[in-house]
């Protein structure tokens, strides 16, 4: 219970600060909205193919994550509170709290981007369950990777340029099945879950691996 209380304290503190400043919320919202409008303008009156629409959706999601989630630990360094966290909480508690907050934030971003695409870039949706499962697993995997990497780049004092560069090779294994699932959900209703099984297992396994590895590596990244 004490461990959970410490992790929850990190979540509550981040949520309270975000509701007060709205830095990540406003930045992510504006980025997603601007990206969706630009995609719609670039497409003109034509309707994109299902593979193109799936790829565009995840491009918006990944770059939104790089913009909004990179401040998970940068803000602690700027406020000078990182040492306070180190003194009072275990590294696993800090990471769990940051991961939970980022996962919730990333889920909201994915939902906003997906709904925006449904409105502005309409494509068929035959298997909404597969579609939602792919979006959810993708959000968790992206949040796990960017949370650990944001701690690393916060130490390097170069969060802006470093995070997208470091995140790209880590996220490719989860983005490939994510795009495939989004495409599958748009074009196949009968047997969609059976067809999506391998990609779902791959995404779930990789997301679990990212979370587990991040917990193990975070102590080395977070401690001076």
C-alpha positions, 0 to 999 in steps of 0.5 A, a space after each residue: 500500500 505504501 508503494 502504491 501511495 507513493 506512485 499515486 502521489 506522483 500521478 496526483 501531483 502531475 495531474 494537479 500541475 497540468 490542470 493548473 498550467 495546461 502546458 501538455 494539454 494545450 500543446 497536444 490539443 493544438 498539435 493534433 487539431 492542426 495536424 488533422 486540418 493540414 491532413 484534410 487540406 492536403 488530401 483535398 476533396 479526394 478520399 485517401 486509401 485505407 493504408 494511407 489513412 492508417 499511416 497518417 493517423 499513427 504519424 500524427 499520434 507519434 509526433 504528438 507524443 514527442 511534443 507532449 510527453 517529453 516534459 515528464 521529467 524535464 519539468 522536474 529538472 526545471 523546477 528543481 524537484 527531481 532531487 526531492 523525488 529521489 529522496 522521498 520515493 523509490 525510482 519504481 514509484 516515480 516511474 510508475 506514477 509518471 507512466 500512469 499519467 503519461 498513459 492516461 494522457 496518451 490515451 486521450 491523445 489517441 482517442 482525440 486523433 482517432 475521432 478527428 480522423 473519423 470525422 475529417 478523413 472518413 474511411 470504412 470501419 468494419 471492426 471497431 473492437 480491433 480498431 480500439 484494441 490497436 489504439 489502446 495497446 499503441 497508446 500504452 507502448 508509446 507512453 512506456 517508451 517516451 516516459 523512460 526516454 524523457 527521463 534520459 533526455 532530461 538528464 542530457 538537458 536536450 529534451 527537444 531534439 533528442 526525444 524524437 530521435 531516440 524514440 523512433 527506433 524504439 517505437 517502430 516495432 509497435 507502430 508496424 502492427 498498429 498500422 496493420 491493425 488500423 488498416 485491418 479494422 477498416 476493411 474486414 468484419 468477419 474473422 477480424 479478431 482471428 486475423 488480428 491475433 498475431 498483431 495484437 499479441 505482438 503489440 501486447 508483448 512489445 508493450 509489456 516488454 517496454 514497460 518491464 524494461 523501463 522499470 528495470 532501466 529507470 533506476 540507472 537513468 534516474 539516479 545520478 
